Each structure stands twice: as C-alpha cells, then as structure tokens.
Amino acid sequence: MESSVGYKHLDDNLAKTIEPVSGDDALTASWTPVDQNLIENMHANHGLIILKSLHNLYSRNLADLDSDEKGRIMSLFKNFLNKK
C-alpha cells in the first residue's frame, strides 16, 4: 500500500472555507478531530507526522490556542512519549 501525508498550516479564516476533496484513490475526504486513537491507528508514520505538525503549531504559536487546546496537544505528546 502506498500512501502520503502532508502538513500545511492554514489560518482559521481560510481553513473554514476549504472543503476536503477525495482524489482518485479515495472514496471520501473529511476533516477529522485529532485524538490519541487517531494517532495510534494511522497508517505507517502518519500519526508521527501529525504530532510533529502539532508540535510546530504549539511551539511557534502559529495559532491562537486556548488552554484546553494546549492541554490536549500536550497530552498527545506525553502519551506518545510514554509508549516509546
């Protein structure tokens, strides 16, 4: 199985206007909330790439994250590190 993953940071206003579209190799595409279950069950190293993207978002203050969002991101990092 071949797959690919990418990351592009979008500001909130732009992200709200974009609707994911499936390509020729997928039936559907959608926005998906990121949680521990998603990270652990993604194909190949895609979960790690999401974690790296979240780390970039968090550490560079690229988004106006509230304390709950920051806490959820930190929880994902801690869970990942504890499983190593």
C-alpha positions as CSV (number, residue, x, y, z in Angstrom):
1,M,0.0,0.0,0.0
2,E,1.4,3.4,-0.9
3,S,0.3,6.5,0.9
4,S,1.3,10.0,1.5
5,V,0.8,12.7,4.1
6,G,1.5,16.4,4.3
7,Y,1.0,19.4,6.5
8,K,0.2,22.9,5.6
9,H,-0.8,25.5,8.3
10,L,-3.9,27.5,7.3
11,D,-5.2,30.4,9.3
12,D,-8.7,29.9,10.8
13,N,-10.5,32.1,8.2
14,L,-9.0,30.2,5.2
15,A,-9.5,26.8,6.8
16,K,-13.2,27.4,7.3
17,T,-13.6,27.9,3.6
18,I,-11.9,24.7,2.4
19,E,-13.8,21.5,2.0
20,P,-11.6,18.4,1.7
21,V,-12.0,16.6,-1.6
22,S,-11.0,12.9,-2.3
23,G,-8.6,12.1,-5.1
24,D,-8.8,9.2,-7.5
25,D,-7.6,6.7,-4.8
26,A,-10.2,7.5,-2.1
27,L,-13.9,7.5,-1.9
28,T,-14.3,10.3,0.6
29,A,-12.3,13.0,2.4
30,S,-13.2,14.9,5.5
31,W,-11.8,16.9,8.4
32,T,-11.1,14.7,11.4
33,P,-10.6,15.6,15.0
34,V,-7.1,14.6,16.2
35,D,-7.1,12.4,19.3
36,Q,-5.0,9.6,20.7
37,N,-7.0,6.9,18.9
38,L,-6.4,8.6,15.5
39,I,-2.6,9.0,16.2
40,E,-2.2,5.3,17.2
41,N,-4.2,3.9,14.3
42,M,-3.0,5.8,11.3
43,H,-1.1,4.1,8.5
44,A,2.7,3.9,8.6
45,N,4.2,7.0,10.3
46,H,1.3,9.4,9.6
47,G,0.5,9.7,13.3
48,L,4.0,10.9,14.0
49,I,3.8,13.4,11.2
50,I,0.6,14.8,12.8
51,L,2.4,15.0,16.1
52,K,5.3,16.9,14.5
53,S,2.9,19.3,12.9
54,L,1.1,19.9,16.2
55,H,4.5,20.5,17.9
56,N,5.3,23.1,15.2
57,L,1.9,24.7,15.7
58,Y,2.3,24.7,19.5
59,S,5.9,25.7,19.8
60,R,5.8,28.5,17.3
61,N,2.5,29.9,18.5
62,L,1.1,29.7,14.9
63,A,-2.4,29.6,16.2
64,D,-4.4,31.3,18.9
65,L,-4.7,28.1,21.1
66,D,-6.7,28.3,24.3
67,S,-5.5,26.4,27.4
68,D,-7.8,23.4,26.7
69,E,-6.3,23.0,23.2
70,K,-2.8,23.3,24.5
71,G,-3.6,20.7,27.2
72,R,-4.9,18.3,24.6
73,I,-1.8,18.7,22.4
74,M,0.5,18.2,25.4
75,S,-1.5,15.1,26.4
76,L,-0.9,13.6,22.9
77,F,2.8,14.3,23.2
78,K,3.0,12.7,26.6
79,N,1.1,9.6,25.5
80,F,3.3,9.2,22.5
81,L,6.5,9.5,24.5
82,N,5.3,7.1,27.2
83,K,4.6,4.4,24.6
84,K,8.2,4.6,23.3
